[in-house]
Amino acid sequence: MAAGNSTEAYKQPSNDEINYVLLTESENISIPVTDSVRLWAHEKFDPKKKVVVMITGFTTDIDEENTAASELWKAYKSRGDTNFVLIDTARYVDTLYTWSAFNTQKLGEA
């Protein structure tokens, strides 16, 4: 049982607001996680290639300069054998650390 004065999440995660982002040479393709089939069927997704999934973390946002994501994407892109997919959870893990931590279980379920 939680204490009566326990902190609650600032914003509860909603699957409708979490996206896959397929990085390609020419564009970043954003598709809701609730519509996974659309990602796998997208013309820019190559089912013959390996898939690398990176989930954005605390204080990361795909709309801003993100050295970790950018550098990993460059490395996998140079290999030429990988679909590189980010799962954009930034709006739920870019707040106070305690609130971000509360959201991790729900984000994992998504």
VEXNU-80010 format. One line per field, with one value per atom (N, C-alpha, C, CB): residue in one letter; x, y, z. Coordinates in Angstrom, 1 decimal, decimal comma. Glycine has a CB too. Layout:
BEGIN
r <- c(A	...)
px <- c(X	...)
py <- c(Y	...)
pz <- c(Z	...)
This chain:
BEGIN
r <- c(M	M	M	M	A	A	A	A	A	A	A	A	G	G	G	G	N	N	N	N	S	S	S	S	T	T	T	T	E	E	E	E	A	A	A	A	Y	Y	Y	Y	K	K	K	K	Q	Q	Q	Q	P	P	P	P	S	S	S	S	N	N	N	N	D	D	D	D	E	E	E	E	I	I	I	I	N	N	N	N	Y	Y	Y	Y	V	V	V	V	L	L	L	L	L	L	L	L	T	T	T	T	E	E	E	E	S	S	S	S	E	E	E	E	N	N	N	N	I	I	I	I	S	S	S	S	I	I	I	I	P	P	P	P	V	V	V	V	T	T	T	T	D	D	D	D	S	S	S	S	V	V	V	V	R	R	R	R	L	L	L	L	W	W	W	W	A	A	A	A	H	H	H	H	E	E	E	E	K	K	K	K	F	F	F	F	D	D	D	D	P	P	P	P	K	K	K	K	K	K	K	K	K	K	K	K	V	V	V	V	V	V	V	V	V	V	V	V	M	M	M	M	I	I	I	I	T	T	T	T	G	G	G	G	F	F	F	F	T	T	T	T	T	T	T	T	D	D	D	D	I	I	I	I	D	D	D	D	E	E	E	E	E	E	E	E	N	N	N	N	T	T	T	T	A	A	A	A	A	A	A	A	S	S	S	S	E	E	E	E	L	L	L	L	W	W	W	W	K	K	K	K	A	A	A	A	Y	Y	Y	Y	K	K	K	K	S	S	S	S	R	R	R	R	G	G	G	G	D	D	D	D	T	T	T	T	N	N	N	N	F	F	F	F	V	V	V	V	L	L	L	L	I	I	I	I	D	D	D	D	T	T	T	T	A	A	A	A	R	R	R	R	Y	Y	Y	Y	V	V	V	V	D	D	D	D	T	T	T	T	L	L	L	L	Y	Y	Y	Y	T	T	T	T	W	W	W	W	S	S	S	S	A	A	A	A	F	F	F	F	N	N	N	N	T	T	T	T	Q	Q	Q	Q	K	K	K	K	L	L	L	L	G	G	G	G	E	E	E	E	A	A	A	A)
px <- c(0,8	0,0	0,9	-1,0	0,6	1,4	1,0	1,1	2,0	1,8	0,8	3,1	0,1	-0,9	-0,4	-1,7	0,9	1,5	2,5	2,3	2,3	3,2	3,0	3,0	4,1	4,1	3,4	5,5	2,6	2,0	2,7	0,5	2,5	3,1	2,5	2,9	3,4	3,0	2,0	4,2	2,3	1,4	1,4	1,9	0,3	0,2	0,5	-1,2	1,3	1,6	0,3	2,7	0,2	-0,9	-0,3	-1,9	-0,6	-0,1	-0,3	-0,7	-1,4	-1,7	-0,6	-3,0	0,2	1,1	2,6	1,0	2,8	4,1	4,3	4,3	5,4	5,6	6,9	5,7	6,8	8,1	8,6	7,8	9,9	10,4	11,5	11,0	11,2	12,1	13,0	11,3	14,3	15,3	15,7	16,5	15,7	16,2	17,1	15,0	17,7	18,6	17,9	19,2	16,7	16,0	15,0	15,3	14,5	13,5	13,3	12,1	12,7	12,3	10,8	12,7	10,4	9,1	8,5	8,9	7,5	6,8	5,5	6,6	5,4	4,2	3,8	4,4	2,6	2,2	2,5	0,7	2,9	3,1	1,9	3,8	0,7	-0,5	-0,8	-1,7	0,1	-0,1	1,2	-0,5	1,7	3,0	3,0	3,3	1,9	1,8	2,2	0,4	1,8	2,1	3,6	1,3	4,3	5,7	6,4	6,3	6,0	6,6	6,3	6,2	5,2	4,7	5,2	3,2	5,8	6,2	7,3	6,8	7,2	8,1	9,6	7,7	9,8	11,2	11,8	11,3	10,9	11,3	11,7	10,2	12,9	13,3	13,3	14,8	12,3	12,2	13,4	10,9	14,3	15,4	16,6	15,9	16,5	17,5	17,3	17,7	18,3	18,2	17,4	19,6	16,9	16,2	16,9	14,7	17,2	17,8	16,7	19,2	16,3	15,4	16,0	14,1	15,9	16,5	15,3	17,6	15,2	14,1	14,7	13,4	14,1	14,6	14,5	13,8	15,4	15,4	15,3	16,7	15,6	15,5	16,3	16,1	15,6	16,1	16,5	17,2	16,0	16,3	15,0	16,9	15,2	14,1	14,6	13,6	13,8	14,3	14,2	13,5	13,5	13,4	14,5	12,0	15,4	16,5	17,8	16,5	18,9	20,2	20,4	21,4	20,5	20,6	21,9	19,3	23,0	24,2	24,2	25,3	23,7	23,6	22,9	23,0	21,6	20,8	21,5	19,4	22,0	22,6	23,8	23,0	24,7	25,9	25,6	26,8	24,6	24,3	23,7	23,3	22,8	22,2	23,3	21,2	24,2	25,4	26,1	26,3	26,4	27,1	26,4	27,5	25,1	24,3	24,0	23,0	23,8	23,6	24,8	23,3	26,0	27,2	27,3	28,4	26,7	26,8	25,9	26,4	24,7	23,8	23,0	24,6	23,0	22,2	21,1	23,1	20,7	19,9	18,8	20,7	17,6	16,5	16,7	15,1	16,8	17,1	15,8	18,2	15,2	13,9	14,1	12,8	13,6	13,5	12,1	14,0	12,0	10,7	10,7	10,3	9,9	9,9	9,0	9,4	9,6	8,9	9,1	9,2	9,7	10,3	9,3	10,8	8,0	7,1	6,8	5,8	7,2	6,9	8,2	6,3	9,4	10,6	11,5	11,4	10,9	11,6	11,1	11,6	10,8	10,3	11,1	8,8	10,6	11,3	11,6	10,4	12,8	13,2	12,2	14,6	11,7	10,7	9,5	10,3	9,0	7,8	8,2	7,3	9,4	9,8	9,9	11,2	10,5	10,6	9,2	11,4	8,2	6,9	6,3	6,0	6,7	6,1	6,8	6,2	7,9	8,7	7,9	10,0	7,2	6,4	5,3	5,8	4,6	3,5	4,2	2,7	5,3	6,0	6,4	7,1	7,0	7,4	6,2	8,0	5,1	3,9	3,5	2,7	3,6	3,3	4,2	3,4)
py <- c(-1,2	0,0	1,2	0,0	2,2	3,4	4,4	4,1	5,1	6,1	7,2	6,8	7,8	8,7	10,0	9,1	10,3	11,5	11,1	12,2	9,9	9,5	10,4	8,0	10,5	11,3	10,5	11,8	11,1	10,5	11,0	10,7	10,2	10,6	12,0	9,6	12,8	14,1	14,0	14,9	13,1	12,8	11,3	13,7	10,7	9,3	9,0	8,7	8,0	7,7	7,2	6,6	7,6	7,1	6,5	8,3	5,3	4,6	5,4	3,2	6,2	6,9	8,1	7,5	8,4	9,5	9,0	10,4	7,7	7,1	6,6	5,9	7,0	6,6	5,8	7,9	5,0	4,5	5,6	3,1	5,7	6,6	5,8	7,9	5,5	4,8	5,9	4,0	5,8	6,7	6,2	6,9	7,1	6,7	7,8	6,5	7,5	8,5	9,9	8,0	9,8	11,0	11,6	10,8	10,8	11,3	10,4	11,4	11,0	10,2	9,9	11,0	8,7	8,3	7,9	7,1	8,7	8,5	7,7	9,9	6,7	5,8	5,4	4,5	5,6	5,2	3,8	5,5	3,5	2,2	1,3	2,1	2,0	1,2	0,7	2,1	1,1	0,7	0,1	1,9	-0,9	-1,6	-2,1	-2,6	-2,7	-3,3	-2,3	-3,9	-1,1	0,0	0,2	1,3	0,1	0,3	-0,8	0,3	-2,1	-3,2	-3,3	-4,5	-2,7	-2,7	-1,5	-2,8	-0,5	0,7	0,4	1,7	1,1	0,9	1,1	1,8	2,0	2,3	1,3	3,7	0,4	-0,6	-1,9	-1,0	-2,4	-3,5	-4,8	-3,3	-5,7	-6,9	-7,8	-7,6	-7,6	-8,5	-8,0	-8,5	-6,8	-6,3	-6,5	-4,8	-6,5	-6,5	-5,3	-6,6	-5,4	-4,3	-3,9	-4,6	-2,7	-2,1	-1,2	-1,4	-1,3	-0,5	0,3	-1,3	1,6	2,4	3,2	3,4	3,2	3,9	5,1	3,0	6,3	7,5	7,4	8,7	8,1	8,0	9,3	7,3	9,3	10,5	11,7	10,3	12,8	14,0	13,9	14,6	12,9	12,8	13,1	11,4	13,8	14,1	14,0	15,6	13,3	13,1	14,4	12,0	15,4	16,7	17,6	17,3	17,2	18,0	17,3	18,5	17,9	17,3	16,2	18,3	15,0	13,8	13,1	12,9	13,4	12,8	11,2	13,3	10,6	9,2	8,6	8,7	9,0	8,5	8,8	9,1	10,0	10,4	9,6	11,9	9,4	8,6	7,1	8,7	6,6	5,2	5,0	4,7	5,9	5,9	5,9	7,0	6,8	6,9	5,6	8,0	5,0	3,7	2,6	3,3	2,5	1,4	1,7	1,2	3,0	3,4	3,1	4,9	3,2	2,9	1,5	3,4	0,6	-0,8	-1,2	-1,6	-0,5	-0,7	-2,0	-0,8	-2,6	-3,8	-3,8	-5,0	-2,6	-2,4	-1,4	-2,0	-1,7	-0,8	-0,2	-1,5	1,1	1,7	2,4	2,8	2,0	2,5	3,0	1,4	4,3	4,9	4,7	6,4	4,5	4,6	5,9	3,4	6,9	8,2	8,3	9,2	8,3	8,4	9,7	7,2	10,7	11,9	12,6	12,8	12,7	13,6	13,0	13,7	11,7	11,1	10,9	9,8	11,1	11,0	12,2	9,8	13,3	14,6	15,6	15,2	15,0	15,9	15,6	15,6	15,9	15,6	14,1	16,0	13,8	12,4	11,4	12,2	11,8	11,0	10,7	11,7	11,7	11,5	10,6	12,9	10,8	10,0	8,5	10,4	8,3	6,9	6,2	6,9	7,0	6,5	5,9	7,5	6,6	6,2	5,0	7,4	4,5	3,5	2,2	3,2	1,8	0,5	0,6	0,2	1,7	1,9	2,0	3,2	2,7	2,8	1,4	3,7	0,6	-0,8	-1,6	-1,4	-1,5	-2,2	-1,8	-1,9	-0,5	0,0	-0,6	1,5)
pz <- c(0,0	0,0	0,0	1,2	-0,9	-1,0	0,2	-2,3	0,6	1,6	1,1	2,0	2,0	1,7	1,0	2,9	1,3	0,7	-0,5	1,7	-1,1	-2,1	-3,4	-2,5	-4,1	-5,4	-6,5	-5,7	-7,3	-8,4	-9,7	-8,4	-10,8	-12,0	-12,5	-13,1	-13,1	-13,6	-14,7	-14,0	-15,7	-16,8	-17,1	-18,1	-17,0	-17,3	-18,8	-16,9	-19,1	-20,5	-21,2	-20,6	-22,5	-23,3	-24,6	-23,7	-24,9	-26,0	-27,3	-26,2	-27,4	-28,6	-28,8	-28,4	-27,8	-27,9	-28,0	-26,7	-28,1	-28,2	-29,6	-27,2	-30,2	-31,6	-31,9	-32,4	-32,9	-33,5	-34,4	-34,3	-34,6	-35,5	-36,3	-34,9	-37,6	-38,5	-39,1	-39,6	-38,8	-39,4	-40,7	-38,4	-41,7	-43,0	-43,5	-44,0	-44,7	-45,2	-45,5	-46,6	-45,9	-46,4	-45,4	-47,6	-44,4	-43,5	-42,3	-44,3	-41,3	-40,1	-40,2	-38,8	-40,2	-40,4	-39,0	-41,3	-38,6	-37,3	-37,4	-36,6	-36,6	-36,7	-35,3	-37,6	-34,9	-33,5	-33,1	-33,3	-31,9	-31,5	-31,5	-30,1	-31,5	-31,6	-33,0	-31,1	-34,0	-35,3	-35,9	-36,2	-35,1	-35,5	-36,9	-34,5	-37,3	-38,6	-39,7	-38,9	-39,5	-40,5	-40,6	-40,1	-39,5	-39,6	-40,3	-38,1	-40,0	-40,7	-42,2	-40,0	-42,5	-43,9	-44,7	-44,0	-44,0	-44,7	-45,8	-43,7	-46,9	-48,0	-47,6	-49,2	-46,6	-46,2	-45,2	-45,6	-44,7	-43,7	-44,6	-42,7	-44,4	-45,2	-44,3	-45,8	-44,6	-43,7	-43,8	-44,1	-44,8	-45,0	-44,1	-46,4	-43,5	-42,7	-41,2	-42,9	-40,4	-39,0	-38,5	-38,3	-37,3	-36,6	-35,3	-36,4	-35,2	-33,9	-33,4	-34,1	-32,1	-31,5	-30,4	-31,0	-30,4	-29,3	-28,7	-29,8	-27,4	-26,7	-26,1	-25,6	-26,4	-25,8	-24,3	-26,4	-23,6	-22,2	-21,5	-21,7	-20,2	-19,4	-20,1	-18,0	-20,3	-20,9	-22,3	-20,1	-23,0	-24,5	-25,3	-24,9	-26,4	-27,2	-28,7	-26,9	-29,5	-30,9	-31,7	-31,5	-31,2	-31,9	-31,6	-31,6	-30,7	-30,4	-30,7	-28,9	-30,6	-30,9	-29,8	-30,8	-30,2	-29,3	-29,7	-29,3	-29,1	-29,5	-29,5	-28,7	-28,5	-28,4	-29,6	-27,1	-29,8	-30,9	-32,3	-30,9	-32,5	-33,7	-34,0	-33,7	-33,0	-33,2	-33,5	-32,0	-32,8	-33,0	-34,4	-31,9	-34,8	-36,1	-37,2	-36,3	-37,0	-38,0	-38,1	-37,6	-37,0	-37,0	-37,7	-35,6	-37,4	-38,0	-39,5	-37,3	-39,8	-41,2	-42,0	-41,3	-41,5	-42,3	-42,6	-41,5	-41,8	-42,0	-43,2	-40,8	-43,4	-44,5	-44,3	-45,7	-43,2	-43,0	-41,9	-42,8	-41,5	-40,4	-40,5	-39,2	-40,1	-39,9	-38,5	-40,0	-38,3	-37,0	-36,6	-37,1	-35,5	-35,0	-33,6	-35,1	-33,5	-32,1	-31,6	-32,1	-30,3	-29,7	-28,9	-28,8	-29,4	-28,8	-27,6	-29,9	-26,4	-25,1	-24,5	-24,2	-25,2	-24,6	-23,7	-25,6	-24,1	-23,4	-22,0	-24,2	-21,8	-20,5	-19,6	-20,7	-20,2	-19,4	-19,5	-19,9	-19,9	-19,9	-18,9	-21,4	-17,7	-16,6	-15,4	-16,3	-14,3	-13,0	-13,0	-11,8	-12,5	-12,6	-11,9	-11,9	-10,8	-10,0	-10,9	-8,7	-11,6	-12,4	-13,6	-13,0	-14,2	-15,3	-14,8	-15,8	-13,7	-13,1	-13,0	-11,8	-12,5	-12,3	-13,6	-11,7	-14,7	-16,0	-16,7	-17,0	-16,2	-16,9	-17,1	-16,2	-16,0	-16,2	-17,2	-14,8	-17,3	-18,3	-19,7	-17,9	-19,8	-21,1	-21,6	-21,0	-20,6	-21,0	-21,5	-19,8	-20,8	-21,3	-22,7	-20,3	-23,0	-24,3	-25,4	-24,4)
